[in-house]
């Protein structure tokens, strides 16, 4: 055996026991397959043919672990992988791969009992977590993200936006401990792109230089939940060439829920501003979305109803801006 191979063998002897020292590893996940029937209309208002889909609604598997480091300090980590077994799996390619290893929340961190926790990696934006708490149809056809996640009407009615309800890479997040039901989570995204954080060349803008802030403050105690969230995407950093046409888009949302007996009521209000930054005439584009829902638990079943309304995009010169709003009703039984 030459010296290089001997060095590798010795290194391996030290690494293997360290890897096996992880004493608390959990394997879990979420499988949510559905058979969906969809029907719509074309631009002329004519009915389209009904189509059937097999959907894999955010189905995923994760590996997570936690290790006690002593003195009230612990290390934690997670690797989450989304997968598809139907026509509609994890389609988000904004922050790396769609399905596949580490396509979900994947991070490492440290936690102290007295001061909270800090993590690095890919993680749900704190702003997103507010809406997930009050959505009665999360990861189903009536998911509120159909209206709150991206301010666009499609085609000529599309505005320029990074969108909301993100799971960005490059997250540095800090979460406080809970104090009598109160807690907060703040995250800084070094760059929204999955590429390295560099300013883009003059040949065209991209998101490799765009950083972002996302934060929430929540109160959760017994039957009451209240959450306030704020997010800002610093699109003025998007590129040297396009900076003169970019604004920093921002949004805030308020969510609340209350359980009384077998009943649950939820609501959300969201306000977006400074959208469509790529067009100087649209720098002040705004949109409002709100929703209400109710659920009733009947034995092993839950009856639920939810309504969301997205207003038209205001202060914009895009075509047919007065047709960019939408209403969504969702009725279901779990």
Secondary structure, DSSP 8 states (H G I E B T S, - for coil): --HHHHHHHHHHHHHHHHHHT---EEEEEE--EEEEEE--B-TTS-B---EEEEEE-S-EEEEEEEEEEETTEEEEEEEEEE--SSSBS----TTS-SSBTTSS-EEEEEEETTTEEEEEEE---HHHHHHHTT-TTTTSTT-THHHHS--B-SGGGB-----SS---SSEEEEE---BTTEEEEEEEES-SSSS-S----TT---STT--EEEEEEEEEETTEEEEEEEEEE-GGGS-TTTGGG---EEEEEEEEEEEETTEEEEEEEEEEEEE-TTSGGGTTEEEEEEEEEEEEEETTEEEEEEEEEE---BS--STTGGG--EEEEEEEE-
